[in-house]
Amino acid sequence: MSQRKKILYGLFGIIIGLCVGALFRNYRTLEIVSMCNSINSMKQKSALEIIGLHPAETPDNSQRNLVFVGVMTAKDFLQSRAKAVYDTWGKTIPGRIAFFSSEESVADNLPLVALKGVDDRYPPQKKSFMMLHYMYEHYIDKFEWFARADDDVFIRTDKLEKFLRSVDSSKPQFIGQAGRGNSEEFGLLSLEFDENFCMGGPGVIMSRETLRRVAPHIPTCLKNLYSTHEDVEVGRCVQKFAGIPCTWNYEMQSILHHNSSGSRAFSGNLKNKEVHSAITLHPVKKPAFMYRLHAYTLGLKAQELRQQSLMLHRDIAQMTALLQIPRINKNLAPGVPIFPADQTNIDYLGDHNILGSTPDLNRHRPVHLEEIIEWDFIAKSLYSAMHPNPKRKIESSLKEGLNDVVREIMEHINNFSRQRGRVIEFRELLYGYMRVNSLYGQDLILDLLLVYKKYRGKKMTVPVRRHLYIQRSFTDIRVREITDEVIPAHAVTLDRRLPNEITRPFDNSTGLDRMRSFLNSGWERLSDSFAISNPPTTEIYKDRIVFIIPLAGRSETFMRFLRNFEQVALKQDQRTDLLVSMYVDPSDSPLIRGLLDHLRMQYPQNRINYLQLHGNFSRGVALDRAIKSPFCKQDDVLFFIDVDMIFTQRTLDRIRANVIQNRQVYLPIVFSEYDSHPDALGRNYGDSGPKPITTEHLHRYSDDSRNFSSPYPVTNLNGYFRQFGYGLAGIYKSDILRPDLGGFNTDITGWGLEDVKFLESIIAANLKGSQRLLDVADGKVDPFQDPHRQQQQELSVFRAPDPSLVHIFHPINCDRNLEEAQFKMCLGTKANTLGSFRTLEERFLHDRELLLFGRRTKGSR
């Protein structure tokens, strides 16, 4: 019986094997047939059809026949490097592009020329010469210029067009970065003392006349090769038969730029002089970096277009002034409007009264002393008279902004350096002044150390100092509406999306310290006008928010918070839950639990829960236990809040708008009340002078009749925006439980410092993004290998003032048993709540007894 089973199993295996073999054979046959069909279809295409050129098109009747770019590639790189080139700059060439590869190469999605009798062996000498010959045979009368490029070069096509249109194409031109070989190759390339070649990496450009002279002699050049470098041999051929060398020009090093970092080139910060000024960038070995460069240069182009629009507005304003057309008159002539489209039209060009105003450091003319805007002094540190920290390190955002200003100014200064035979280089920012006017923009006065280099005529190098007076004007306010039809990619995480009316109130990307002046000017009310005023008429999905609140005592304050939560979150919003992590005394525990149980029964559709914790209080432990509890789901928005806060519906709307899953964390800048009894400050005197100022005696109980839905009166006298507090934060549970974050630090006892550690962990995780770029450059990571695999993205930190989120004043007691860092943070917070600068000035500078005590104290030191 067992023998019969073995025979049956054997026969069954043979049958299965034959079926599988036949299947693979048929699949291979179909694959070969498909490849043959692709090759045949390519062979059936003419040279003009490959690049999509109409036979009647010539440089005389078409603006798109300026340049033909031939990209040398290989069969193995067609669907990686070549595709990246064609998807990025290849689509915007002011002419046509074609990829030249070996005879057996096939790519239906590319304008590909498979050169007959050419393989992919390196060095590609035959491929390079045959590509030039193909250009000559098929396109010599169709284009003014011909460029030879590799598949690892990025070309700024807008800059290329501008450059080529400034050069006479009717003359023989051979343009590139001139070279004579490195020190190891010197004397081995068979170059005469006056000969050079155009290095192939950054790209080579030749005029039609040059190609016309060289191409007929290409067979001769191929038979007489003196080196293994194809760019050297092309240069030798051009020198011999066209009679011109490669351009000897110092500028070509920056125009056609080669980065010597190898595979790691352009994996770092792209905001530098080389990327901004170059026409070509080489080498870009990874397709991911090609797409990255393309996205960055599109941003630069958008900036240029906005600047051009701004300059046109200013020109129109100047001309209307010269023509004596009144500002209120919107017509150039009867029936001829200056700006045909108004705010309701998609072609609206912006508020001309703002965009057309001329830059002027005296645009703001203060009437009262309070309206004067202070200047900050910039040196090795940043000095601010009205800042809580008068001398501090220059923030990275401000440093980046200054670098942007200097780079743009230097580019503008050196625009005509070639005609003038000189170049001016930036060396150092010696000092400067800065202020921000929330209506007009940022004013800068900079003292720069420059180096003047003259390389034409009498050569000289001289250090010079120059003052720059700059105003970076604010343009009109732009509000981007998120609709179902057009959704920005960075605002999308799920199919369900944000309400249409939600907009971000502020963008704090210019630095938190600048925001203080912004708010002091009264613009904190602007965010209220941007908030949702009319609820949407259709049902819109709203992400569920879970308020997580750590609690230790403070039962009366907690009851105020619950009244606020019930009035706003439960009755109005209806999609906000509550989770309390409480360290409470046994005597208060029944009261707290009873209040929460009552709310849970009254609002069963909401999740109202609590965790009972024991031991010494730790805000980090309380938050961490709540995050990891089953009361929070993966797709919940967690918002960490304290018991002293009050909030409105606008707070919840801003949380939903600014917390983006897998992409963004929201850390609002809350408004914090000052001491509500300033008259008590500085009035407690003892026999030996004033007693230490404390706030313990100023406790204010909450008002049961408070309407939490009404906006809180935000003024400079009753509070301040707490820029350095990070305790309130919004983040998805799925994001905070990422392995590189892992929740809150549980080793810190008491209040404070856990929020700073949390922010530091996010920043540290984001720094891994730079390492990821290096891993891509080194070939350790392939971002295109599995496009469906979820990549862990950076969590950007979004900070903005929220006038609807208010910290109610309460007495502050700093325990000396705290860690030193926590104790200092507590003292700093306590000092900030004493009152505004104006209140402290009035209370101390006008108090004779206090001034006398201060003098005695100073004299005794």
Helices and strands as residue ranges (DSSP letters): H 2-44, H 47-51, E 67-72, G 75-77, I 78-82, H 83-87, G 89-92, E 95-101, E 112-114, H 125-139, E 145-150, E 154-155, H 157-164, E 174-175, E 178-179, E 197-198, E 204-207, H 208-214, G 215-217, H 218-223, H 230-241, H 252-255, E 256-258, G 262-264, H 273-277, E 280-282, H 287-322, E 331-333, E 336-337, H 352-355, G 369-371, E 376-378, E 382-383, E 391-392, H 396-413, G 414-416, H 417-420, E 422-437, E 441-454, E 460-473, G 489-491, H 512-518, I 519-523, H 524-530, E 545-552, H 555-565, I 566-573, E 576-583, H 589-602, E 608-612, H 619-627, E 637-640, E 645-646, H 649-658, E 664-666, E 669-673, G 678-680, E 685-686, E 689-690, G 696-698, E 719-721, E 729-732, H 733-736, H 754-777, E 796-798, E 801-807, H 820-832, H 837-840, I 841-845, H 848-859
